[in-house]
Amino acid sequence: MTTLAETRRILADLVAFPTISADGNLEMVAYMSDLLSSLGANISLSLDKTGTKANLFATIGEEKDGGIILSGHTDVVPVEGQEWSSDPFQLTERDGRLFGRGTCDMKGFLAICLAMAPRFAEAELSRPLHLALTYDEEVGCLGGRELVRELRSAPFKPAAAIVGEPSLMRTIEGHKGCFEYTTVFTGLEGHASRPDLGVNAVQFATRFVSRLLELGEQVKARASGNRFVPNWTTVQVGRIQGGMARNVVAGHCEVEWEVRTVCAEDGDFIKSGLNAFVEQELKPAMKRLAPEADIVTHVIGEVEGLQVVSNSAARDLVFDLTATDDAEVVAFGTEAGLFQSCGISTVICGPGSIAQAHKPDEYIEVDQIVAGIAMLEGLLQRMAR
């Protein structure tokens, strides 16, 4: 069986696992673990707090410094409310395209890695190959954060990581950070005829949002010297929900918001400025009438950006593997910044287009699978003794 045919077979199996973030990934992890264990790979699993999701970290070859990580996430986004032309959890091929949830983002890359794994296992490698397969990337890179914590204390240190997010096999050397939050306002309900006796959570939430947007404009005004589009740190309020009726003082309100940073300093500036406003102005004003009133911000996800660096072993490796010499930056976030944060040179390069991710009739071109296989075949040649 050719590597392409084996990749198709494995991709069909992976797509059949409905690994939506909310539902867990253990069956798919068991499938991948069995495959890699049969090749003699050293397997490490780490469960989340619910026990329904796991990271898989596998090593082919000797566990020592200098290895290469191939990284991808196992979870996919939901299909509810989307109109598909075929079963989203059954791989379907039409006109040179492989359709199914996750084919592009990013089970296509995982299938390539698993199909190539036997060839790496058969070779005598000069340094180890690591597969880092995570949970909950789509909801805040939660698994990636846990995996990186474990890597920091590992007895070996990988030299480089290739994150196979869909990039049309182009080299991505930088992306923005993405920080997601939900801020909950608890006030004091009352009759609208006496708003002075209540604490209107909606009104305090609007003051919070106004300050957040002001801080966003301040970082936008100082943006310069980067290649991102847009080239400033963005602030986005995605959802506000609170109150019962126009004649009731609202006792509860929630604001869902995010910040996508071009640099870590912008994120620190916005969060510290907002926290000072809450602690010094909003909370005291609320608690004067209702001591139980409060404002609590919940962290949904904090994903470090992938910083562009002048000397990048991972970037140069992918340049060599793909016979290119041009690197780009993107606005969407990945787990790449997490690996970079613990001192591992990291780059993004993977099959498929981000334009197809998360959409109904998600697909990956067969030609992109072929290109992804070629990249790993080149990697095998360079790692074999």
C-alpha positions, 0 to 999 in steps of 0.5 A: 500500500502506498503512503498516500493510500495509507494516509487516506485509510487512516484519515477515514478512521480519524474523521469517523471519531467525532472528537468535538471539543465538548465530547472528548477524544479518548477513543481516537487517542486509543486508536493512535496510541495502539498504532504507535505502540505497535511500532515500538514508540514510547507513549505518554498520555495525560488526561484532563481533569474530566477524564474524558480527554487526553494528550498523546506524546509519542517518541520514535527513537531514543529519548534524548535532546535534539528531537523534532516535534510534529504537532497537531490537535485532535479536536474539531469544531461542532457541525450543528447548524451547518448544511453538509452535502455528505456525512461530516463524520464519514470521509467522502472523496469528490473531484480530488477533495477529501470531505469530512469534519477535521480533514483540513483542521487538522486530521489530514496532517495527523493522518500523514504523520501516522501513515509515515510513522512506520517508516520513521520506526524502521529507520535508524534515526540520528535524533528522535521524532516526537508526535505531540497530539493534543486536546481542546485546541479549538477552545483555548489550547488547553491541552497544549498548555498542559503538554508544554508544562510537562515538556518543561520538566522532561529529561530531554529537550526537542530542538524544533517543532513543526505545527501542521495547521493548514497553511497550504504548505506555506511556512508561517513564522509568526501569529498573533496571541489570542486571549479569551475571557468572560466577565460576569457582573453580579448586581442587585435587582430591583424595580425600575422606578427606584434604580437608586436602590439597585445595582444595574449589572448591565449598566456597569457592564457597558462601562466596562466595555467602553473602557475596554474599547478605549484601551483597544484604541490606545494600542491601535494608535501605537501599532507599527512595524509588523506584517500582521493584517490588521497590523494592530492588536485587536479588541473584540466584544463578541457577546453581551447577555444580561437583564430580564426586562426594561422595567427591572434593574438587571442583577446579572450580566455577562460579557464575552470578549477577546484580545488578539495581540501583535506583542505581549506588551499590548496584552499586558497593557489592556489587562492591567488597565482594565483590572485597575478600572474594575478594582478602583472604580467599578467594584467600589461603586457597586459595593456601596449599595450592595456589598455582595455585588461583584465582577469576576473575569473567567479565563477561557483561553490564553494563547501566546503569539508565535514571535518572529525571530531572526534565527529560527532552526525550525523555519530553516528546516521547513524551508529546506524540506519544502524548497522555499525561502519565504515565510509569512505571518497570520492573524489566527492562533495556534499552539505554536507559541506555546512550544516557542515559550519553552525554548523550542524553535517553532514554525507552522506548515501543514496541508490544507487551507484555513479558508476551509476550516470550521465550514460545512463541507470542510475538505482538503485537497488530495494534492495537499496530502501529497505535499505533506507526505513529501515534506515528511519524506524529506524529514525522514531522509535528514533524520536517518543516519 
